[in-house]
Amino acid sequence: MKNSKLVEEAKLTPGRIYQRPHDVLRDRRLDDVGRIEVLTAWERTLRGAANRDGTIENELLELEKARREVEERSAPARNIRS
């Protein structure tokens, strides 16, 4: 599976491909841009579900933590290239 196809499928159904947000961080098939796209899509999906039932706060916190980790890891690399 090509990385772009993996990212697109993971954005549609992230929970089907990954059990936990941290699994996205460990997936070596993705670069940091792909990781952020998948985590953002997963967060959007969960927020939509939270609006309906309000019971997934821990999952949202885990997603936010994983996304921040990728962003912090990527920030020094972006500054070096600038």
Residue frames relative to the residue before (quaternion, step in Angstrom):
aa qw qx qy qz dx dy dz
M 1.0000 0.0000 0.0000 0.0000 0.00 0.00 0.00
K 0.4111 -0.7052 0.5198 0.2521 3.56 -0.79 0.99
N 0.6316 -0.5681 0.3747 0.3714 3.56 -1.13 0.67
S 0.6560 0.5063 -0.3312 0.4514 3.60 0.90 -0.81
K 0.6436 0.5016 -0.3251 0.4781 3.58 1.02 -0.75
L 0.6231 0.5364 -0.3292 0.4644 3.59 1.03 -0.80
V 0.6595 0.5042 -0.3066 0.4657 3.59 0.88 -0.93
E 0.6695 0.5007 -0.3105 0.4524 3.59 0.85 -0.91
E 0.6729 0.4756 -0.3024 0.4791 3.60 0.92 -0.84
A 0.6583 0.5072 -0.3114 0.4610 3.58 0.97 -0.83
K 0.6244 0.5290 -0.3449 0.4597 3.60 1.07 -0.62
L 0.6663 0.4962 -0.3052 0.4655 3.59 1.07 -0.68
T 0.8111 0.0145 0.0456 0.5829 3.60 0.92 -0.93
P 0.0771 -0.8542 0.5121 0.0461 3.60 0.55 1.13
G 0.6605 0.5286 -0.3077 0.4355 3.59 0.98 -0.77
R 0.6083 0.5470 -0.3528 0.4543 3.57 1.20 -0.35
I 0.7239 0.4192 -0.2261 0.4992 3.56 1.12 -0.70
Y 0.7955 0.1882 -0.0759 0.5709 3.58 1.02 -0.81
Q 0.4209 -0.7046 0.5087 0.2601 3.58 -0.98 0.83
R 0.8013 0.0738 0.0066 0.5937 3.56 0.99 -0.89
P 0.6366 -0.5434 0.3755 0.3981 3.60 -1.14 0.51
H 0.6287 0.5481 -0.3532 0.4237 3.59 0.98 -0.70
D 0.5549 0.5981 -0.3883 0.4283 3.61 1.19 -0.44
V 0.5917 0.5576 -0.3577 0.4593 3.58 1.14 -0.63
L 0.6495 0.5291 -0.3185 0.4437 3.58 0.97 -0.84
R 0.7190 0.4598 -0.2441 0.4606 3.57 1.03 -0.77
D 0.5403 0.6348 -0.4033 0.3775 3.59 1.21 -0.29
R 0.2805 -0.8082 0.5010 0.1310 3.57 -0.33 1.26
R 0.5466 0.6110 -0.4039 0.4059 3.58 1.23 -0.13
L 0.6974 0.4511 -0.2529 0.4962 3.58 1.24 -0.44
D 0.3069 -0.6760 0.6200 0.2538 3.53 -1.22 0.50
D 0.7218 -0.4589 0.2796 0.4362 3.59 -1.22 0.17
V 0.5975 0.5492 -0.3651 0.4562 3.60 1.08 -0.62
G 0.6627 0.4981 -0.2953 0.4749 3.58 0.93 -0.90
R 0.6286 0.5390 -0.3325 0.4514 3.58 1.00 -0.83
I 0.6691 0.4911 -0.3017 0.4692 3.57 0.89 -0.92
E 0.6343 0.5280 -0.3367 0.4533 3.60 0.96 -0.79
V 0.6740 0.4845 -0.2967 0.4722 3.59 0.91 -0.91
L 0.6794 0.4907 -0.2991 0.4562 3.60 0.86 -0.92
T 0.6397 0.5199 -0.3203 0.4668 3.58 1.02 -0.77
A 0.6515 0.5000 -0.3119 0.4777 3.58 0.97 -0.84
W 0.6416 0.5207 -0.3195 0.4638 3.58 0.98 -0.84
E 0.6522 0.5126 -0.3095 0.4648 3.57 0.96 -0.88
R 0.6383 0.5251 -0.3221 0.4616 3.59 0.97 -0.84
T 0.6428 0.5218 -0.3105 0.4671 3.58 1.02 -0.86
L 0.6826 0.4843 -0.2871 0.4659 3.57 0.91 -0.92
R 0.6348 0.5249 -0.3398 0.4539 3.59 0.96 -0.77
G 0.6229 0.5266 -0.3369 0.4703 3.58 1.06 -0.70
A 0.6616 0.4846 -0.2959 0.4899 3.57 1.01 -0.82
A 0.6302 0.5407 -0.3375 0.4434 3.59 1.02 -0.77
N 0.6183 0.5448 -0.3454 0.4489 3.56 1.05 -0.70
R 0.6854 0.4746 -0.2860 0.4725 3.57 1.13 -0.60
D 0.8489 0.1237 -0.0526 0.5112 3.61 0.91 -0.81
G 0.3473 -0.8019 0.4433 0.1995 3.62 1.24 -0.21
T 0.5910 0.6243 -0.3509 0.3712 3.64 1.12 0.38
I 0.6571 0.5554 -0.3076 0.4064 3.62 1.12 0.18
E 0.1892 0.8284 -0.5082 0.1406 3.59 1.08 0.62
N 0.6444 0.5250 -0.3383 0.4413 3.64 0.92 -0.78
E 0.6466 0.5101 -0.3194 0.4687 3.58 0.98 -0.79
L 0.6427 0.5150 -0.3237 0.4658 3.58 0.99 -0.78
L 0.6417 0.5165 -0.3225 0.4663 3.58 0.97 -0.80
E 0.6475 0.5137 -0.3133 0.4677 3.57 0.98 -0.82
L 0.6435 0.5169 -0.3122 0.4703 3.58 1.01 -0.80
E 0.6590 0.5072 -0.3103 0.4606 3.57 0.89 -0.91
K 0.6409 0.5234 -0.3172 0.4633 3.59 1.00 -0.83
A 0.6641 0.4985 -0.3038 0.4671 3.60 0.91 -0.89
R 0.6606 0.5039 -0.3128 0.4603 3.60 0.93 -0.87
R 0.6382 0.5217 -0.3223 0.4654 3.60 1.00 -0.82
E 0.6288 0.5443 -0.3345 0.4432 3.59 1.00 -0.81
V 0.6619 0.4831 -0.3061 0.4846 3.59 0.95 -0.85
E 0.6649 0.5105 -0.3111 0.4478 3.60 0.88 -0.90
E 0.6618 0.4942 -0.3065 0.4731 3.60 0.95 -0.84
R 0.6495 0.5136 -0.3106 0.4668 3.57 1.01 -0.81
S 0.7011 0.4726 -0.2603 0.4662 3.58 1.04 -0.77
A 0.5560 0.6547 -0.3862 0.3364 3.61 1.08 -0.64
P 0.6750 0.4780 -0.3325 0.4531 3.68 0.76 -0.82
A 0.6344 0.5313 -0.3315 0.4532 3.61 1.00 -0.76
R 0.6455 0.5055 -0.3241 0.4721 3.60 0.98 -0.78
N 0.6642 0.5117 -0.3121 0.4468 3.61 0.96 -0.82
I 0.6279 0.5339 -0.3347 0.4568 3.59 1.07 -0.70
R 0.6893 0.4864 -0.2758 0.4607 3.59 0.97 -0.87
S 0.6039 0.5985 -0.3577 0.3862 3.62 1.12 -0.57
